[in-house]
Amino acid sequence: MKIQLNQTYKNLRGEEIKNEEGLLTLGQVLANLVLLPNEGKKGFRPLPAYELAKKFYSEPEVDLGLSDFVQLKELIETNNAYMILVTAQTLEMLENAKLQEEIKKK
C-alpha cells in the first residue's frame, strides 16, 4: 500500500501546522510514533521500527504491506503521543491511502 509521506497537517482554522523543521508531515509523525516505547501496546520490534522510521522520515513515499499497515494503524489508535487533531488526521491519511489502493485494484 503506497503512502505519500509529504502530506501535511492542518489546525482547525485550516492553516498548516508547523514545527521546528517547517511543516509537520505524515512522515515525521509516523517516524516518531514507531520509535516510541510501546509499553505493552501494539508496536513494532526495535529493529523493524528503526528501519521503518528511517524510511518514513527520509522518503516521499513508502509502500507498506498489509500486516505493517494494520500494525501501524493499531499503534496510532493506541498511542497518545500526539493530540487528537494530529492522530485523527493521521488515521484519515492512512485510510485514504487504503482507499486509493482499493480503487486501483478495480
C-alpha positions in Angstrom: 0.0 0.0 0.0 1.6 3.3 -1.1 1.5 6.1 1.3 2.5 9.7 0.5 4.6 10.9 3.4 4.8 14.5 2.5 1.2 15.2 3.4 0.8 18.0 5.9 -1.4 18.6 8.9 -3.9 21.5 9.4 -5.2 23.1 12.5 -8.9 23.8 13.0 -8.7 27.0 11.0 -7.3 25.1 8.0 -3.8 26.5 8.5 -0.8 24.1 8.1 0.8 23.1 11.3 4.5 24.0 11.6 7.2 22.5 13.8 10.9 23.3 14.2 11.6 21.6 10.8 8.9 23.5 8.9 5.6 21.9 8.1 4.5 18.9 10.1 4.4 15.9 7.7 2.9 12.5 7.9 6.4 11.0 7.5 7.6 12.9 10.6 4.6 11.8 12.7 4.9 8.1 11.6 8.7 8.1 12.2 8.2 9.5 15.7 5.3 7.1 16.5 7.2 3.9 15.6 10.2 4.9 17.6 8.3 5.5 20.9 8.5 2.7 23.5 5.3 0.7 23.2 4.9 -0.3 26.8 2.9 -3.4 26.1 0.8 -1.7 23.4 0.7 -2.6 19.8 4.0 -1.7 18.1 7.0 -2.8 16.1 10.0 -4.6 17.4 13.1 -2.3 17.7 15.0 -3.1 14.5 11.9 -3.1 12.2 10.7 0.1 13.9 14.1 1.8 13.3 14.1 0.8 9.7 10.6 2.0 9.1 11.3 5.3 10.9 14.3 6.0 8.6 12.0 5.4 5.5 9.2 7.5 6.9 11.5 10.3 7.7 13.5 10.4 4.5 11.4 9.2 1.7 8.5 10.9 0.0 6.5 7.7 -0.4 6.6 4.3 1.2 5.0 1.0 0.1 3.7 -0.9 3.2 2.5 -4.5 3.2 -0.9 -5.2 4.7 0.4 -6.5 8.0 2.7 -3.5 8.6 -0.2 -1.2 7.6 -2.5 -2.9 10.2 0.1 -2.8 12.9 0.8 0.9 12.2 -2.8 1.8 12.4 -3.2 -0.1 15.7 -0.2 1.7 17.0 -1.6 5.1 16.1 -5.0 4.3 17.6 -3.5 3.1 20.9 -0.9 5.8 21.4 -1.4 9.3 22.9 1.9 10.8 21.8 0.0 13.4 19.7 -3.1 15.4 20.3 -6.3 14.1 18.7 -6.1 16.6 15.9 -2.9 15.0 14.6 -4.0 11.5 15.4 -7.3 11.8 13.6 -5.7 13.3 10.5 -3.0 10.6 10.5 -5.7 7.9 10.5 -7.6 9.8 7.8 -4.4 9.9 5.6 -3.9 6.2 6.0 -7.5 5.3 5.3 -7.3 7.5 2.1 -4.2 5.6 1.0 -6.0 2.3 1.6 -9.0 3.6 -0.4 -6.8 4.7 -3.3 -5.2 1.2 -3.3 -8.6 -0.5 -3.5 -9.7 1.8 -6.3 -6.5 0.9 -8.3 -7.3 -2.8 -8.0 -10.7 -2.4 -9.6 
